[in-house]
Amino acid sequence: MADLEPRHIDWASAQIEDGTLTVELTGKGSKAWKARFENVLALLDTPHTTWGEVRLHKSTVNVAGVQQGGEPELRHFLESVVLQANSDTQPETPEDNAEGDADGEPDVDEQMTATFKTFAQQQED
């Protein structure tokens, strides 16, 4: 089941304690969103020198081993994971269903264009 609204990281809630970042997510989560977050995390997560393990627990993201100087890269990484999880779990709008090729299949170019346009919205926020 898809979420009704995208989730975002509430950076105002960020806390570091003993090198572990704790930050809250806005919006209501679902099992599908959590699964997609964890799948994207597994795909993108490579060993980092400025942070360790990333874990999602309900509406909280915890990142162990955060080191000073890595904040911008970690922010970009977490925002990317959340954005992709949102993108993959949002319901299709009626316009999405109307678009497509002659077989009624969604146009891949249009889908990718829409995904890239969400990046602009993130920059405005």
N, C-alpha and C positions, 0 to 999 in steps of 0.2 A: 504494500500500500504506500502511496506517495504522500509526502508531507504537503501541507497546504501553503506553508510559507518557508522561504529559505532560512537556514540557520546562519548566524554570524558569530564571530568571536567578540566577546565583550571585553575589549582590552582594558577598560577602566577597572575591571575586576581582577586584573593580573596581580599575583603575589609570588614572590620568590622566598622560599624558606629552605635553608640548607642546600641551596643549589637546585631546588625543584620548583619549576614554574607551575602554578595552578591558575587556570583561566576558565571563565564560564562561557558557555554557548547560549545564545538567545534562541528563541523559538522552541517548538515542541519537537522532540526527536521521535524516531520510530525505529523498529528493528531493522527495516530496510536501510534507513539512513546510517545507522550505526555500522551495519555490515559493509555498506559502500565506503564509509569513512575508513574502516579498518583495511579494506581491500586496496583502496587508493594509497593509504599509508604504507602498506606492504610493498606496493609497486614503486613508490617514490623514495622510500626510506633506504638510505645507504648510510654507512658509518660516517658520523660527523665528528669533527674535532671540538665543536663548541656546544654540543648537547648530546644527550643519551637517548634512552627509550622514551617514546611517546605513547601515552595510554589515554583512552577515552573511558570515562565512567559516568554514565547518565549524561548530565549536561556540563561535565567538567573535563577539561583536557589537562593532563599532567605530563610534564616533560622533565625527566631527571637529568642531572649532570649539566645544567645550563652554565656556561661560562661567559664572563663579561667579554663584550666585543662581538658576540654572535647574535645579539638581539635582532638586528634587521634581517639577517638571513633566516633565522628561526621564524620570525613573523611572516615572511614571504612563504616559507615552507608550509606553515600551518594554514595560512589563508588559502593557499593553493589546494590543500587537501580538502578543506571545508567547501570551497567553491566547486570542486569537482564532485564531491558527494551531493551537494545541492543540485547541481546540474543533472546528475544521473537519477535523482529521485523525485524530481518535480513532475507533476502531472502535465500531460500534453494539453494545450489549449485547443479550442475548436479550430483556430487558424492553422495550428500545426497539422491537424488532421486533413484540412482542405488542401494544404500544399503537398506537392509530391510530383512524381513523374506519371506517365501514362498508366502505369500499373497500380497507381494509388499508393506507392511506396514513398515515404518521406525523402525529400531531396537532401542528400548528404551534404552538399555545398551549403544549403540553407541552414541546416542544423549546425554545421561548424561555424558559419557566419554568426549565428545567434549566440553560440558559446563565446566566440571572441568578443562580441559586443558586451557580454556581461563583464568582461575585464574593464571596460570603460566605466561601467557603473561602480565597480570596486574603487577605481581611482578617484571618482567623485566623492565617495564616502569619506 
